[in-house]
Amino acid sequence: MTATLITGPARSGKTAALRERYLAWLRDGVRTDQILVLTHGAGQTAPWLRGLDLPAGGPIEADDFYGFVRAELTLHWPTIQAALPAARQWLAPTFLPLTVERYLLQVLLEPHYALFGDVVKTRPDRLALQLLTRIDWVGAAAGLDPGQAVLRLAEADRPEKRMLYGQVAAMLEEHRTRCLRAGLLDYGLSLTLFTDVLLPDPGYRRHLRTRFRRLLVDDLDEALPVEQAFVAALAEAVEEAALAFDPEGGHGLLRGADPAGVLARFAGAATISLPDPAQDLPARLAQLGLARAAAGPSGADSDRPAPACSCPSDSAPHHASITAEFWGDMVNGVAGAVGDLVAGGLAPGEIAVLAPRVDNLLAAALGRALADRGVRLHPLVPTRRLLDEPAVRAILALAGLAVPAWRPPWRSPDPFTDAARLLLQLGPAEAARLGEALWKAEDTLPDPADHPVPYRRLHAWLRAGRRRRWQPDAFVRAALLEVLMPLRPDLPPAAVDACRRLLRASADFRLAAERLGPESLGPAYRPLLTEASLVPLLPPEPEGPGVLLATPQAYLSRRLASTVQVWLDVTSPAWQPSGASELANPYVLVGWPDGAPWTDADALRAAREARDLTVRALLRRCTGQVITASAALSPWVQEQEGGLWA
């Protein structure tokens, strides 16, 4: 085995070096299906699948690690079944989306939620999400089963919380057990089955050795410990391996990334060090008042730096700052600065606005302010839920009318009023009167003689619908094709796409109900439609070039680069997220000494190191000016200070 570690910071050419290595192997006669390419996410996989200019076609084996795991578990499911009798009922596994996975755990958690009352302040749905993503997922990434992961957390936490951790372990184990029996695999269970069952199987290892001759891995610094173990094992089996590693990477720490583990595993590998393209990074950090970040995590305990300086130096681009008392004034100031840059000739797509939180409030406020200046905004992350789309809310209203058992406990007639206005295009007064009648009618339907003529067609469809037995996805499809589209053929494409996403989500819930039994999903309306409507609504593609709006993590994970970056709300404490909650602490699950306590000082150090890592990575992906923007008061008129400079 010959393994080569290609190291270098962002934009140093690591991926290009991997591509050259790949093409050289093809010239040496290695087939494309004999080379396994592992990347960090679908966005990095796509260029390998579609961007290579090869003289002859052939299957290209490129995927992210979880995608590879899913494909292998599906292909080798009989091996899993031979080892685990509980999996023998289903011919193939079904992989759960996070929305369904979170809800299944929430149903298990809610009867015991009172036990968490003195410790946990968050809602049951958010607690379920934390337990999954920060304990089950990260534990599986570290090669721990739920019991082992929870034990590590309990040993690092206060003794009085041990009983709660025992309850968490029991719930996670029950969640996994019933999912496996139903042939439903979530992220954590998939990693565990691959790592503990499939990978140790001698027959599977022989299959890997004969299937692949070469191995390419990009962004190994973002790899989970179990992925690193797989890469190390496969690198030993293949003829040659090339691995790209960023010494300043590891931005997925809260998901289990372990760059220190990479250096330990591949300490003996041949190394190619690429030159640093950002020699001015220390000077730029000093201009921003973040000289401490230049030294990396070891500088986290140095004296607090001075506030950001907007004076240019000879060695670094000019940085500017925008300060305001109120959050809205800060947003308007940013819009003005961005508008001036575009008016000066800079393309909108060369500008990125980065905020620690991107929600509908920020997207709407900044979008309007930029639109007034003739500039489009392109959010890269979801800022709304499907429930925020009027067409989706109309389908939920129809579901409650056609299937009374699915009717959500709405406290006002507003959802029915909005549906009447959207579907029947009634005026405000007529829609309000019909909406209130529909709300009060409950198990009956209002007489069409008492309401406008357009209601007659809808009334007939609802009456017919009450005589049918519905599956949730079948109802969504019928409502879309038989009601929404005929009554409103002018629905915008974004609204239709949102309804299609609701259809897919409701199908996922229906499958879980069929496999697990409806009683395991609580009241019918919740998992089938209302819960499905909470799926994030992906932002539509802009009609033209737009200014990017994203969180730093979303920006970095897409490997984007910009001429100008605007760092928004830099005094917000969200720039230093702790990553740890009352029960879930991913830092303890990866690389933390067994039994060592986790203290407030450890939490502060981890937050500052994560901030410094993010700041350096952002600057490496900005070729020009950085504009920092701050507000003394948050959108909720709360004082905020610190953030980047805490």
BELJO-V624549 format. One record per pair of residues at least 4 apart in sequence whose ideal C-beta (glycine too) atoms are under 6 Angstrom apart, sorted by the first residue. I is the first residue (numbers start at 0). GAP is how many residues later the second one is. Records with the same first field share a line. If there is no record, write none. Layout:
I=GAP  GAP
//
This chain:
0=234  235
1=238
2=232  238  266
3=238  266
4=238  240  261  264  266
5=8  11  238  266
6=238  266
7=4  6  266
8=237  239  267  611
9=610  611
10=266
11=262  265
12=4  261
13=230
14=203
17=198  200  224  226
20=221
21=194
24=5  189
29=4  183  184
31=26  28
32=26  28
33=178  179
34=179
35=25  176  179
36=11  25  179
37=27  179
38=5  6  25  179
39=4  179  182
40=23
42=515
44=17  18  19
45=4
46=4
47=14
48=11  13
62=4  5
64=162
68=121  125
69=25
71=4
72=20
73=18
75=122
76=15  16
78=119  122
79=4  7  113  117
80=6  7
82=114
85=94  95
86=93
89=93
92=90  92
93=89  90
94=90
95=4  5  88  90
96=411
97=4
98=436
99=408  409  412
100=85
101=26  27  30
102=424  428
104=23  27  70
105=18  19  22
106=415
107=63  67
108=15  19
109=14
111=55
112=11
115=4
118=45  463
119=7  462
121=4  5
128=4
129=4  451  454
130=4
131=4
132=4
133=4  450  452
134=4  14  449
135=10  36  52
136=50  51
137=118  448  451
138=5  10  450
139=48  51  52
140=83  85  115
141=83  447  448
142=82  83
143=4  5
145=23  26  27
146=22
148=440
149=15  18  19
151=436  437
152=432  435
153=8  11
154=440
155=432  441  442
156=4
175=13
178=5  10
181=333  334
183=331
184=4  5
190=4  35
191=4
192=4
193=4
194=4  31
197=6
206=4
208=28
211=26
212=25  26
213=24  26
214=19  20  23  26
215=26
216=14  26
217=26
219=23  25  42
220=24  25  28  29  38
221=30  35
222=4  5
223=32
224=33  36
227=33  34  37
230=4
231=33
234=6
244=17
247=368
248=10
249=7  9
250=305
251=5
252=4
253=325  332
255=334
257=332  333
277=342
279=4  35  36
280=338
281=12
282=30  32  33
283=32  335
284=5  6  8  9
285=5
286=22  29  32
287=20  31
288=16  17  18  19
289=15  325
290=14
291=7  10  13
292=319  322  323
294=4
296=312
299=305  308  309
307=13  320
309=9  10  11
311=6
316=307  308
317=307
318=307
319=307
320=307
321=11  307
322=307
323=5  6  9  307
324=307
325=307
326=304  307  308
329=299  301
330=34  35
331=37
333=232  295
334=34  35
336=290
337=13  209
338=34  36
340=5
341=4  6  33
345=4
346=198
347=27  197  198  199
348=196
349=212  213
350=196  213
351=196  210  213
352=196  213  215
353=198  201  213
354=213  214
355=216  218  219
356=217
357=4  23  25  193
358=24
359=4  23  24
361=4
362=4  16  20
365=11
366=10
369=5  7
375=166  168  170
376=169  170  172
377=164  168  170
378=4  160  170
379=168  170  174
380=169  173
381=154  155  156
383=4  153
384=149  152
385=6  112  115  116  147  149  151
386=146
388=106  109
389=32
390=104  108
391=106  110  141
392=22
393=25  28  29
394=81  84
395=133
396=18  19  22
397=4  81
398=4  7  76  130
399=6  7
400=61
401=60  63  64
402=67
403=39
404=119
405=118  119
407=117  122
409=5
412=4  22  23  26
415=19  22  23
416=14  15  18
418=4
419=4  6  11  14  15
420=5  10
422=64
423=30
425=4  5  26
429=22
430=4
433=17
436=9
440=4  5
444=17
447=7  8  11
450=4
454=4
469=4  5
470=39
471=34  38  56  57
472=30  33  34  37
475=26  27  30
476=26
477=4
478=4
479=4  19
480=4
482=4
483=4
490=4  5
493=46
497=39
501=30
504=27  30
505=23  26
508=18  19  23
511=4
512=5  8
515=4
520=6
521=4
523=4
524=5
525=4  5
526=4
541=4
549=4  5
551=62
554=5
555=61
560=60
561=60
562=60  61
563=60  61
564=57  61
565=61
566=61
567=61
569=58  60  73  74
570=59  69  70  72
571=68  71
572=69
574=68  69
575=31  35
577=25  29
579=5  23
586=19
587=4  10
597=4
621=4
632=4
633=4  6
641=4
//
